[in-house]
Amino acid sequence: MVVTGAPALGCPARPTDGPRAVEGPALLAGVGALIKALLERGDEAPAAALLRQATLAVQLQLGQAVHALVQATAQECALSQAPPPRASDSLGPVRGLCAAFATFQARAGRLAQALSPLQRHMCSGRCEGVAELCLRVWSEVLLRSKASGWGEAFQEAVAAASARSGPEHALRHTDVLRQVAATLRAVDAADPYTAAGLQSPLYRDLFEEPFVAASLGHFRSQASVLAASSVPDYLSTVSRALQQEAALLQDAAFDGGTWRRWEPLLLQVLIDDQRERLLGGAASLLRPAAGDRVHAGAIRQLYHFATHDPALTARMQAAILGALRQEAEALFAAADPGAGNSIIPALCQLQVDYTEISNCCPQFREALGQSFVSLLHQAPGREHLVINQLCRYIHEKAITGPDAADGAAEAAAAPVLALFGVLQSKDHFQAVHSLGLGRRLTVHGALAPVDRAVLEGLRRAMGAGYVQRLERMGRDIAASADLTAAWAKAQGIKAEVEVQFRVLTTVAWPQLQSDTDPPALPPPLKAPVDAFVEFYEKRHQGRRLSWRFLEGTGVLAARLGPGYELTVSTPQLLLLLCLDEGPASVEELQRRVNVGRPGLIAALGPLMGAQHWPRLLHSPGGHTDAAGLQGTDRVAIDDAFHPAARRVCFCPLQAEALADAAPGATSATSLSAGRAYQLEAAIVRVMKAERVIMLEELVLRVTNQVQGHFVPAPADVRRCIDRLVERGILAPHQADRERYHYVG
């Protein structure tokens, strides 16, 4: 009950015989007046001094009574609030009640401070604290009681304040939501029954649930309106909406758990309910528009939205992998083995797409990597097609590509090295690439910037042993220039023609064999060749030179029209020197040059205007194709030769002319022999280390050692083991034929 007839608050007069403790009835009356004053008017009179004058025994006796006084007074203050109006706007009354609660909360805090001497005794008697008791009574009387009507008023106010407006869908009344959230969170924090889980929090019942219900209705309507937009636009709108919702909830001082519960519901409305359309449009995110590539932002957004649902994540991964595989299959289906580098730019871009999608979707990285590797190896001969066209691509970039400035060469080599990383037959690539590199070195006399960048990348990826022979080829060319300069200085006289010799070692250039039927050199060329042989044999005793004249090139000064500089191969050079004396028949040219008919036709083709070359030679009989010439047909220099450029190259250095020189020159037999040697060496290394090993483990260890260069078939490894057994290096165990030991 509330004490209404208490005397005015203040300290009682002290008797002259010294201080005397305040007795129980007087103290209780003073405390009652203090409680009522602080909760109703906030009057902080000094009556709290009564508590300090009470004896400990009196304080213990007053604990329960003061608790009852606080509870009754708090209930009376709550009932004094005006009930919410019916069928009217609830925002105003809720604002007023929240403001009244803030005032009441402050006064309850001051009351708890004034009653602090009794507070510990009240708590020791298992009574609530003063401030917590006041707030709990307030919530029970006004918010949890259905008769008061304030609970429904709060729900209506939250729903009204949650309505969106404007193009950014901002909350209309953030201030109301902030006040309501703060009020309900303070009430729940002071309620011991809510903290113990014995009753649901008012924050969730009166604030979070109406907010979520009102917001879900808004976003459902927005999802249906945006359904006609494209998938990237829709995902961008959803991402922006989520960011705005998170910012609004933070601005409105929502509880941290609200966003964790609200975000999945929002994603369910905006993403899960639209999953069929979004997954159906996943392929369009890979090629959003003409000229564009992967829509990385949209894929990242869709992946972020899908990670909350494992089933949706799996379907997204399957959709992306299917779209990429379909594009790759179409790319290989349209590939022409003789079409130069047509497939390489598209394949490099496809690998870039795989990498970009992997960066957007970390969970897909392993599956995407395996998918791209399987694309190159699932069909027979597909990897060899990629290797051959990749080497043509390098050849084209090395001839017409960028210089070494500003990292342009490294940029041109980057896609090559990226594709090289997924190749299994790296030894095949090494063999084919060495042919094209040798062709360029013998013609240009130095490594092109792109070739140098490719070699550096291969060294980083595979080690120095992989590029040792390729680098030796470059050193041979550099040494040849020094050797030619030393020979010219030793001659002491200027030769009739300027000659540059290439001295190549058979270790680094196994693809070069000496000419079985060397061409007949005219005296201006034969004299410097004989002089160089004499000079070389004196300088390097014990070495033997084998000539490869058909691999050489020459530069001619043609006195036709304004004059031209012609770069030709050695057979073409000999043909032009013969025709400079006058027209000649095909039989005569073949006899004088001393080359077979296939070599003669290959040399005449560019000179007679094949493909893109200007026509320097013509046949008076009317033949325009070198392949159609007969033995008696005559060939002559065309006086009408007037190309636009003053320098013309007839030497087949372009990528399309490399088809018969580089990829096709590496036979499967030579490649298999090289692999067998590597397999046998790996077997011997393993057996020396283990001495005795099971066959299955031996095959696995050997495969792991050589898979950096190629992936052998288990049958190939077993055949190499059998050959080593026949040679007495290995021997099977007598009791167990699956166990081998090293003999040496």
Residue, then its C-alpha position, 0 to 999 in steps of 0.5 A: m500500500v502507499v503511505t499517503g499521510a507521511p510528513a514532509l520530507g526532511c531531516p528530523a530535529r536532533p535532541t540535545d543529548g546527542p544523535r538518536a537513530v530513526e525508528g521504523p514507523a517514522l522511517l517507513a513514512g518518510v520513505g513512502a513519501l520519498i518514493k511517491a515524490l520521486l516517481e511522480r514529480g522527480d522531487e529529490a528532497p534530502a529525505a534520503a538522510l533518514l535512511r542513513q540514520a536508520t540502524l542496520a536492524v531497522q533497515l533489514q526490517l524495512g526491506q520487504a515493506v519498501h519493496a511493496l511501496v515501490q511496486a504499488t507506487a510504480q503501478e499507480c504511476a503507470l495507471s495514470q497514463a491516458p489510454p490510447p485512443r481507438a480508431s485513430d493514428s497511433l503514432g502520436p500516443v506512442r510517441g507520448l508514452c515513449a517520452a513518459f517512459a523515458t522520464f519514468q525510467a530516469r526517475a526510477g534510477r534516481l529512486a534506486q540511488a536514493l534508496s541505495p542504503l536499503q538496496r542491498h538488503m532488499c536484494s538479499g531478501r530476494c527482492e528485485g532492484v528498485a529500478e528494475l521493479c519499477l520498469r517491470v511493473w510499468s510493462e505489466v500494467l501498460l504493455r503486457s496487459k491486453a486491457s490497457g490497449w497499449g500493446e496493440a497501439f505499439q504494433e499499429a505504430v510500428a507497422a505504420a512507421s515501417a511503411r516505405s516511400g520514395p525511390e529509395h524505399a526509406l522508412r517514413h518514421t525512423d524516429v518512432l521506430r528508434q523510440v519504440a525499440a529503445t523503450l522495449r529493449a529497456v523494459d526487456a532488460a529489466d524484466p527477470y522473467t524475460a531474461a530467464g526465458l519464461q516469457s517472450p520479449l516485448y521487443r520481439d512481440l510488439f516491435e520486430e514481428p510487426f516490422v517484419a510483417a509490414s516490410l515483407g509485404h512491401f518487398r513482395s510487391q517490389a519483387s513482382v514489379l521487378a520480375a520483368s527486369s534483367v537478372p543483373d538489374y534485379l540482383s543489383t536492385v536486391s543488393r542495394a535494398l539489402q544495404q539500405e535495410a541494414a543501414l536503416l536498421q542500424d540508424a533506428a537502433f534495432d537489436g543486433g539479432t533483428w537483422r540476423r532474423w530479418e535478412p533470411l526472410l528478405l532473401q527468401v522473398l527476393i531470391d528464393d521465390q525467384r530462384e528459377r528465373l535467376l538460375g535460368g538467367a545465370a548463363s546470361l551473366l557470363r555473356p551479358a552483352a555483345g563485346d562484354r565478358v563475365h558480369a562479375g558483379a552480378i555473379r558475386q551478388l547471386y553467389h552471396f545471396a545463394t550461400h544461405d541455401p546449399a541447394l541453391t548454391a549447388r544449382m548455381q554451380a551446375a548452371i555456371l559449369g554447364a554454360l561454360r562447358q557448352e561454350a567450350e564445346a562449341l569453341f572446339a567444335a568450330a576449331d580448324p586444325g589448320a586455321g592458325n591461332s583462331i582458337i587460342p584468343a577465345l580459349c585464353q579468354l575462356q580461362v580468364d572467365y573461369t578465373e574471374i568466376s572462381n574469384c567471385c565464387p570461392q566455393f566453386r574454385e575447385a570445381l571450375g579448375q577441374s572442369f577447365v582441365s577436363l575440357l582439354h583432355q576429355a576428347p582424343g587429340r584435343e590437347h595436341l590441337v591446343i598445343n599446336q595452335l598455342c605454338r602458332y599463336i606464340h609465333e605470330k606474337a613473336i613476329t608481329g607482337p610488341d617490343a619489350a617496353d612497358g611490359a607489353a611482351e609480358a602481357a602478350a605472354a601471360p595468356v600463353l603461360a596461363l594455358f600452359g599451366v593446365l596442359q598435361s603433355k608439357d613435353h609435347f609443348q616443349a618439343v613443338h615450341s622448340l621448333g618454332l623458336g628455332r625457326r625464328l632464331t635462325v631468321h632473326g638472329a635474336l630472341a624476340p621480346v615475347d619469346r624471352a617473356v615466355l621463356e622466363g615464365l616457363r622457367r618460373a613454372m617448370g624450373a631451369g631444367y625445362v628451358q635449358r635446351l631452349e635457352r641453349m638455342g638462344r646462346d648458340i645464335a648469340a655465339s654465332a654472331d660473334l663467330t661470324a664477326a671473328w671470321a670476317k675480321a680474319q678474312g681482312i677483305k670485304a666479301e662479294v656478298e655479306v654472309q651471316f653464319r649460324v653455328l648450331t649444336t645438335v644437342a640444342w637443335p635435334q630437329l635440324q639434320s644435315d641436308t641429304d641432297p644439298p643445293a648447288l651454291p653459286p660461286p658468290l656463295k660457295a666461296p665464303v662457305d668454304a672459307f668459313v669451314e676452313f676458319y672454323e676447323k682451325r679454330h675448333q679442332g675435332r668438330r665437324l660442320s653439317w650444313r643445313f642450307l635450306e634453313g637459311t635466308g637471304v636479302l636481295a636488292a632487286r633493281l625493279g622499278p624504284g628498287y626493292e629489298l627482298t627477303v627470301s629463303t635459300p631455295q628462293l635465293l638460288l631460283l632468283l639468281c638463276l632467273d636473273e640470267g633469263p627465263a628458265s624451265v622448271e626442269e632446268l631450275q630443279r637441276r641447277v638448284n638441286v632440290g626436289r620437286p616438292g621443295l621447288i614448288a614450295a619455293l615458287g609458290p610465294l614468288m608466284g603470288a600464292q596467298h597474300w604475297p605479291r607476284l614476282l615471278h610469272s609463267p609465260g604459259g599462263h600458269t598462276d599456281a606453282a603446283g600446276l607447273q610442268g617440267t617444260d613450263r618456263v618461269a620468268i621475272d615479272d617486270a610488272f612487280h610493283p608492290a606498295a612496300r619497298r621491303v617484301c618478305f617472301c620467306p614463309l615466316q608467318a604463322e600459317a606457314l609454320a604449320d608444316a614446320a612446327p607442329g607436324a614435325t614432332s612425330a609421335t614416335s620421337l615423343s614416345a621415345g622421349r617419354a619412355y626415357q623419362l619414365e625409365a629414369a624415374i623408375v630407377r630413381v625410385m628403386k634406388a631409394e626404396r630398393v624393394i617396392m610393390l608394383e602399384e606403389l611404384v607406378l604411383r610414385v613414378t607418375n607423381q614424379v613425371q606428371g609435371h611434364f606429362v601424365p603417363a598411362p599406367a600401362d606405359v609405366r608397366r612396359c618400361i618396368d618390363r624393359l628394365v627387367e629384361r635389361g637386368i636392372l630390376a627383378p620381380h620377387q620370386a614369391d610375389r610377382e607384384r613386388y620388385h627389387y633393385v638389382g642395379 
